[in-house]
Amino acid sequence: MMHNVCWKRLRLGALAIAMAATSAITLLPIEVAQAQSANAARALPDFTDLVEQVGPSVVNIRTLEKASSRGPAGGGVDEDMLEFFRRFGLPVPNMPRQGPRQQRPQQDEEAQPRGVGSGFVLTSDGFIMTNAHVVEDADEVVVTLTDKREFKARIVGADKRTDVAVVKIDATGLPAVKLGDTARLKVGEWVMAIGSPFGLENTVTAGIVSAKQRDTGDYLPFIQTDVAINPGNSGGPLINMRGEVVGINSQIYSRSGGFMGISFAIPIDEAIRVSDQLRLNGRVSRGRIGVQIDQVSKEVAESLGLPKALGALVRGVETGSPADKAGIEPGDIIVRFDGKAIEKSADLPRLVGNTKPGSKSTITVFRRGSNKDLAITIAEIEPEVSARKAADREEKPKASAAGQSLGLVVSDLTAAQKKELKLKGGVRIDAASEAAARAGLREGDVILGIANAEVGSVKEFEAALAKADRSKTISVLFRRGEWTQFAAIRPAR
């Protein structure tokens, strides 16, 4: 009997332990699921506080222009959509012809709606930042605050190269935005945009940072996001989760004309650098050195003995420019500017552009297997010098067929041509096709050297080509207008 009691107790005890164990096992997944659900809930961003914080700093910008400056207003296409077509390079729809205006001559000088955009308060005393394309060609700019107050704005300055503009309204005590640090911005980070797409004021959209340092312009590495941006969002702020402005919404990528999940913002640090100059001088002063550059391909790097494909390949040097005076030559690879490495060709114009004109800098070039430091004085950027006209052809030149296998027909320079171009020798390209055309050469260019040999005449041109290995890339040094340039002809195989 005692054995039976003990056995029953043992069995009951084992059963209780098993049930407890089963209960613990069945509870574990529920607890894990609850924890995961809580973590997921915590991971989802809440933008409500950000909207309340930053929303009052975002403004609507409406631009007007006199009807007589561009003809009759209207035309069957919404102005907001026209701003979209103009900005993103899409073909403008055909507009129905307008009949003659009858008995309304007084409207010729009235301001007509032109476009709509966004902006944000930079300082409490009325400086507002937006895109240059938002206020471009506007006769009048109207800024509307979130409290519905309207102000006529004065355009302080606009910079088309970076698409940054600053306008000023006569108001004080405005809620200025907080500026963020673009360097701290991470790919995958949540961001928010506020603007006026299609004129719908204070519209909030959100997404993540898709990429940084996206090269879509000479002077700006854009921030790429998947935040929904549409016509009217231009000039509005891109905001991080700390309520700081990290960019200005500027462009989208689209094949259909609508938002496709790719938008670009100007980094705020670059925009502030530009806006400071606009507020101080009304314009932006940038440095230039007078070179035409290209990306360094693996093939070019190997042919020049460069260990790695990096830097900026000098395709051309403007005569009399800072680069010319410093001794930079076509075919050089610029690897450093003022000690800063040039990883890709787009790095150079940004570094040079941000350098104050008149400054003395150092450029490191890779030439004939080694690096060489060159001192250079930075000039101020200016409109591109137009190319000179083709030289006089009165003297009948001697033509050469030696370069026809490369697609080149050349002739000796006449005395008048040499005087005009200030050259002692060279051969003029009378026709360029096939391999030569693919390399970028064209009629009117003057070849100064080919296959690493100096060329002063057709005879020297033929001799250099006779010695050249036609199975390899052939280098060409040539003059086009005021520029001496470098090209590489790849013969057909």
ABEGO torsion letter per residue (X at the ends): XAAAAAAAAAAAAAAAAAAAAAAAAAAAAAAAAAAAAAAAAAABBBAAAAAAAAAAABBBBBBBBBAAAAEBBEGGBBAAAAAAAAAAGBBBBBBBBBBBBBGAAAAAABBBBABBBBBBBABAAGBBBBBAAAABGBABBBBBBAAGBBBBBBBAEBBAAAGBBBBBBBBBGBBBBBBBBAAABBBGBBBBBBBBBGGBBGBBBBBBBABBGBBABAABBBBBBABBBBBGABGBBBBBAAGBBABBBABBBBAAGBBAGBBBBBBAAAAAAAAAAAAAAGBBBBBBAGBBBBBBBAAAAAAAGBABBBEBBBABBBBGBAAAAAGBBBGBBBABBGGBBBABAAAAAAAAAABBBGBBBBBBBBBGGBBBBBBBBBBBBBBBBBBBBBBBAABBBBBBAAAAAAGBBBBBBBAAAAAAAGBABEBBBABBBEAAAAAGBBBGBBBABBGGBBBABAAAAAAAAAABBAABBBBBBBBBEABBBBBBBBBBX
